[in-house]
Amino acid sequence: MSSPPLLDYAGYVFDLDGTLYLGPNLIPDVDLMLAELRRMGKKIRFLSNKPLQSRRDYAKKLRGFGVQVDDDEVMNSTTVAVRYLKEHYPGAKLFVCGEGPLISELVEGGFPIVNNGEECDLLLLSFDRNFHYMKLYESMIAARRGVPIIATNPDNTCPVDNGVIPDCGANMAALEACSGRKVDIVIGKPSDIMLKVILEDIGEPADRVLLTGDRLETDMRMGRLAGMGTALVLTGVTNLEQAMSWPEKPTYILESAAEIVAVR
């Protein structure tokens, strides 16, 4: 069966880093593409595994590029993690490998933060540019005590304007190497936890939604598992050779997300 045209979907979900922008730079014409989807009455959501800022911060960044967006149209792994923890581990004492915005949202959600692995009820791993030996050591202590280990996202790297930097997956690998334990639950793409939240939020069946992103192992995998349309863009971490050799081909492969409305 042939794929529907790019503009036949009711809902559009966009990854951020590598898809709409790279660091401080908007990818050319994606603002015009998003404006055209708005004009057509399409539902739009923005979804990121990156937990370094709040959804309000990401919405503000998009508006700085001239993109129309409401705060509640943006979700990231922090938002979903706090929601998941409040439902399943309310009030748990957390040892967190993560940065300030994540910790602030956890505190606002009612979670005590402890500074060692002996006292925590749960270990939370995240993207952390201040990850160091003692954080790894305390994480190892917590893991060896048998507490649940949750990660905000599985990405090994994060795209930036001059390449990539280590992401949460690198911290997960370090912990497994020294503790012998794997993460129990991953919140971000491609997990069904994040998938459930975004589909409920956009209010459309999966086959009426197009997920656009730059990663095969997270964006494309989650979309394929859900039965969404998938559009891989080549502006981020994945090149055409990698895309063509991937066993589960995306519905579309695009040079840029701007091609969704064939911006010229």
N, C-alpha and C positions, 0 to 999 in steps of 0.2 A: 504494500500500500504506500502511495506517495505521501510525502510530508506536506502539511498545510503551508501556504505562503506565510512569510514572516509576519505579516500584518493581520492574520486571521485569528490570532489569539485574543482572549479577553483580558488576561493578566500578564504582566511582565515583571519578572524579578531579576534584579541586577546585582551582581557582585560589585564591589567598589574598587579596591586596589588592583591595578592591572587591567581593569575592565572599563571604568569610567575615568580614572586618573592614575597617574604614576607620581607618587610623592606630592609635590606642590603644583603639578602640571596637569591640567585637564587634557584628556585625549581629544584631538580636534573633532569638532562637529557633534560630539555626543550630547551637548546641551541642546542643539537644534533637533536632534533625534528625539530626545525626551520631551521637548516642547511639542513636537508633532504628535507623539503618542498621547499627550495630554489633550491636545486639540481634538483627537479622534475619540476621546472618552474612554481610553484604556485605563485599567487599574495598574498602578505602578508601586512596587515595593523595592527597597534596597536592603541587601542582606550581606553581611560580612562576617568572616571568622575572626577578624582582627579585634582584640579586646583592649586596645591601648587607649581608647576614648569612649565616651558615652554616646548613645544614639543621638543625643542633643548636639554633641560636638560634630558628629559626622553630618548631621543635617545642616549645621551651620557652615561646614566646609563646602558642602554642595551648593548652598545658597551663595557662598562667596564666588562660586564659578558661574553664577547666573542661572542655576537650576532651581526650578520651583519644587519645593519639598516641605512637607510637614514633619515635625519631629517623630510623630507616631508612624510614619511610613518607613522608618529605618529600624532595622533590627541587627544586632550583632551578637556574638557568642557570649558577651557579658550579660546582655539583657536576658537571653535564654537561660544562661547558667543560674542567675539569681532567681529566676522564676522556678527553675527545676529544683534548686536547693530548698527554696521556701516550701515547696510542695512535699519533698521527700526527706529533707533533713532540717526541719525548722529549728533554729537556735543552736545548731551545731557549732562547736569551737573549731575554727579553721586555721590550718597553716597554709599560707598562700605563697606560691612563687608567681608573682605578678606585679603589675605596676599600679600606681596611685589611683587612676580612674576605676579600675576593677575593684580595688580594696574599698574605695569610697562607696561604691554601689553595694558591696556586700555589707558594709557597716550600716548603710541606710536600710538594707533589707533585714536587719536585726541579727546579724551574725557576729559573734565575738571573734576577733583575730588574735591568735597567739603567736609567739615568736620562736617556738621550738616544736620539734616533732614528738616530744614526750607527752605534751598536754593536749594535743589536738584530737578531735573526733573524726576529722576528715582532712585529707590532703588535696589541695586544689592547685593544679599546674596550669600555667598560662604562658603566653608570649611575655618575656621578661628580659628587657635589655640590661637589667642590673643583676642577672643571674650570676651567682658566684659559688665558690667552693662550699661555704657554710650553708647556703641555701640548699645545695645538693646534699650535704651531710644531714641536715635536719629533715629533709624530705626522705632520705634513706631510713632514718630512725623511724619516722612515721610509717613508712611502707612496711618495714620489718615488724612493726607492732601489729600490722594487719588491718589498719584503718582503711576505709574506702578511699580509692584514688580516682579523682575526676579531673579531666582535662577540658579546657575551654574549646580547643580546636586541635586537629591533628597535623596541621601544616608544618612541614620541615623548614620551609623558608618563606619569606615575605618579599614580594617584589617592591623595589624602590627605583628611583629614577636612574640610578647608575648600576643596577644589578639586583642582587638579593641579599637579605640578611637572615641569620638564624631565627627560627620561630619556635612555637611550642613543641613541635615534634622533636626538635633537637633536645629539649629538656626531658621529654618523655623517654628518649633513647638513653640519655645519661642515667636517669633514675633506674631504668630496667637493668642497665649494665652493672650497677653497684648493689641493687637490692634484690634482683632476680624476679621482680614483680612487674607485670604489665598494668597499664591503666585499666580500671574497671569500666569506666563510662567516659565517652567523649561526647561533649555537648554539640559542637559545631558541625558544619557540613563535613561529611555526607550523612550524619546521624539522623535517625528517624525522629529524634527529639526536636531538632531544629526544623526538620521537614514538616512535622505536625503543626508547629507553631506558625510557620509562614503560610501554609495552606489555609489554616483556620483564619488567619488574619486577612488574607487577600480575598477569601470567600468565593473561590472558583474551584471546580474540579481540576485535578492535576493535568488532564489532557487538554485543558483550555488555558494552560499557563506555559509561558516560555521562560526558561531560566538561562540567563546569559552570564558567562564567567570565563576566566582564563585558565582554570585548573581542571585537568582531566580527573584526578583522583578525588576531588572534593565536589566542585560545582557540577561537572558532567556526570559523575557517578550518582550523586544524590538525585539529579533530575531524571536520569535513566531509571533508577530504582523506583521512583515515584510515578513514572509514566508521563512526565512532563516533556514538552519540547525542550531541546537543549541547543544552545548556540555557543560554541567555543570561539573566543576571540584570540587573535595572535598578538595582542598588544602587551601581554603580561609574561608569565613564566613558560608558556608552552609554544613551541614552534610547529611548523607545518609537518615536518618529518615525524615528530612525536605524535601529533594528532592522527596522522595516517596509519601509524603502527599500533595505535591503541585498539584493543580487541572490540570494545563497544563504541562504535563511531557515534559522535554527536549528530544530532539532526542536521545541524548547519555548522560550517566552519567559516568564520568571517575574519577579514583582515582587521576590522574594527567594529565595535558596537554601533557606530554611526550608520553602518550598512543596513541596519534593520529597516530604516525608512529610505534607504538609497539616497542619502544626502549628497548633493553635488556641490 
